[in-house]
């Protein structure tokens, strides 16, 4: 499989480019900014991007959607509970002194347990509300990797001091959807370094009793 990380924007969002080596089909996860850099790398990899997926609707993860979608003709997917964020991205970013673009509406909606195919790759959607109501993680089945958006970080978890956030829901999501995965599962969060389920089970202060 093709698995690339491009760190974008002032908040250092991990944008992921995934692809099938056989079909050259690709998917972009969380193109939050710097769409030119993302598209340049897609071109270098020779991928035809059919899907753009947002793990959640916060502005720093969706700000590059419009330009990426226009350049690739891809379909946009996000969970129904985060759709309302998309056309407010610019206003929310401005509250933090930042600039971004509003996102187009999604073409399809993510649902818990659904499987998305990208050539030979299979991505299973895990709805993990807490940081946002529609936050989702993406399990790369058979690859031992999970993209966790802003749900789970290295020895930390997503913020829950935003409207619509819930710390209780977040911890429940992590325990029921992520900590049930094998310890060796590699965790790729929306910000910061990669980790593993086993490491977070043992050392994450938000998860250890």
C-alpha positions in Angstrom: 0.0 0.0 0.0 1.0 3.6 -0.4 0.9 5.5 2.9 2.1 9.1 3.1 1.8 11.9 5.7 1.9 15.6 4.7 1.9 18.0 7.7 -0.1 21.0 6.7 -1.3 24.4 8.1 -0.4 26.5 11.1 -1.9 23.9 13.5 0.2 21.0 12.0 -2.5 18.7 10.8 -1.5 15.3 9.6 -3.0 14.9 6.1 -2.8 11.3 4.9 -2.5 10.1 1.3 -3.4 6.4 0.9 -3.2 4.5 -2.3 -3.4 1.1 -3.9 -0.1 0.1 -5.6 -1.9 -2.1 -8.1 -4.8 0.2 -9.3 -3.2 3.5 -8.3 -6.5 4.5 -6.8 -6.1 6.9 -3.9 -7.8 8.7 -1.0 -6.9 11.8 0.9 -7.7 12.1 4.6 -8.0 15.6 6.2 -6.6 18.0 3.6 -6.7 20.8 6.1 -4.6 23.4 4.2 -1.8 23.7 1.7 -3.7 21.9 -1.0 -1.0 22.6 -3.5 1.6 20.6 -1.6 -0.9 17.8 -1.1 -1.8 17.7 -4.8 1.9 17.8 -5.8 2.6 14.7 -3.8 -0.5 13.0 -5.2 0.9 13.7 -8.7 4.3 12.4 -7.8 2.8 9.2 -6.5 0.7 8.8 -9.7 -2.6 8.4 -7.8 -6.1 9.0 -9.1 -7.9 10.3 -6.0 -11.6 9.2 -5.8 -12.3 10.1 -2.2 -11.6 12.9 0.3 -12.4 11.9 3.8 -12.7 14.3 6.8 -12.2 12.5 10.2 -14.2 15.5 11.6 -15.4 18.9 10.6 -13.0 21.3 12.4 -11.6 24.0 10.1 -8.0 22.9 10.4 -9.0 19.5 8.9 -11.3 20.7 6.1 -9.8 24.0 4.9 -8.2 22.4 1.8 -11.2 20.4 0.8 -12.5 22.7 -1.9 -9.3 23.0 -3.9 -8.5 19.3 -3.6 -12.0 18.4 -4.7 -11.9 20.8 -7.7 -8.5 19.5 -8.8 -9.3 15.8 -8.5 -13.0 15.4 -9.0 -13.1 13.3 -5.9 -16.2 12.7 -3.7 -16.2 14.2 -0.2 -17.2 12.1 2.8 -17.9 13.2 6.4 -20.1 12.0 9.2 -23.6 13.5 9.2 -23.2 15.0 12.7 -20.2 17.1 11.5 -21.7 18.4 8.3 -22.7 21.7 9.9 -19.1 22.6 10.5 -18.2 22.7 6.8 -19.7 26.0 5.7 -18.5 27.7 8.9 -14.8 26.9 8.6 -13.7 30.3 7.5 -15.6 32.1 10.3 -14.3 29.8 13.0 -10.7 30.1 11.7 -11.0 33.9 11.8 -11.8 33.6 15.5 -8.3 32.2 16.0 -6.7 34.8 13.7 -6.4 32.3 10.8 -7.6 32.1 7.2 -9.2 29.1 5.6 -11.9 28.3 3.1 -15.3 26.9 3.7 -15.8 23.3 2.5 -18.3 22.1 -0.1 -21.1 19.9 1.2 -20.3 16.2 1.3 -21.3 13.8 -1.5 -21.7 10.9 0.9 -22.0 10.4 4.6 -19.7 8.2 6.8 -21.5 5.7 9.0 -20.1 3.5 11.8 -19.0 0.1 10.5 -19.2 1.0 6.8 -16.3 -0.2 4.7 -14.7 2.0 2.0 -12.7 0.3 -0.8 -9.7 2.0 -2.5 -8.4 -0.6 -4.9 -7.2 -3.4 -2.7 -7.3 -1.3 0.4 -10.2 -1.5 2.8 -11.0 1.3 5.3 -13.5 0.6 8.0 -15.2 3.6 9.6 -15.3 3.8 13.4 -17.6 6.5 14.7 -15.9 7.9 17.7 -17.9 10.9 19.0 -16.4 13.1 21.8 -14.1 15.7 20.3 -16.9 16.4 17.8 -20.3 14.7 17.5 -19.3 13.2 14.1 -15.7 12.3 14.7 -14.5 9.2 13.0 -11.5 6.9 12.9 -10.4 4.9 9.9 -9.1 1.3 10.4 -7.0 0.0 7.5 -8.1 -3.6 7.6 -5.3 -6.1 7.3 -2.7 -3.3 7.5 -2.5 -2.9 11.3 -3.0 0.8 11.1 -5.7 3.2 12.3 -6.1 6.9 11.6 -7.6 8.5 14.7 -8.2 12.1 13.7 -8.4 14.2 16.9 -9.8 11.3 19.0 -6.6 9.8 20.2 -3.0 11.2 20.3 0.3 10.0 21.7 -0.4 10.0 25.5 -3.3 12.4 25.0 -6.8 12.7 23.7 -8.8 15.2 21.8 -10.0 18.4 23.4 -13.5 18.4 24.7 -14.0 22.1 25.6 -15.8 23.0 22.4 -19.5 23.2 21.8 -20.9 19.8 21.1 -17.8 18.0 22.6 -18.1 15.5 25.5 -15.2 14.1 27.5 -17.3 11.2 28.7 -18.3 10.3 25.1 -14.7 10.6 23.9 -13.3 8.2 26.5 -16.2 5.8 25.9 -15.4 5.9 22.1 -11.7 5.3 22.7 -12.4 2.4 25.1 -15.1 0.7 23.0 -13.7 1.4 19.4 -9.9 1.7 19.7 -8.7 -0.1 22.8 -10.4 -3.3 21.5 -7.8 -3.3 18.7 -4.6 -5.4 19.0 -1.8 -3.7 21.0 0.5 -3.7 17.9 -2.0 -1.6 15.9 -0.2 1.5 14.7 -2.0 4.8 15.6 -1.8 7.8 13.3 -3.4 10.8 14.8 -4.5 14.1 13.3 -1.7 16.0 15.0 1.7 14.9 16.3 3.6 11.6 16.1 2.4 8.1 15.6 2.0 5.7 18.5 0.3 2.3 19.1 -2.7 1.0 20.8 -0.6 -0.9 23.3 1.4 2.2 24.2 -1.7 4.2 24.8 -3.3 1.5 26.8 -0.3 1.5 29.1 0.8 5.1 29.3 -2.0 7.4 28.2 -2.9 9.3 31.4 -6.5 9.8 30.2 -7.0 6.1 29.8 -5.1 4.6 32.8 -7.1 4.2 36.0 
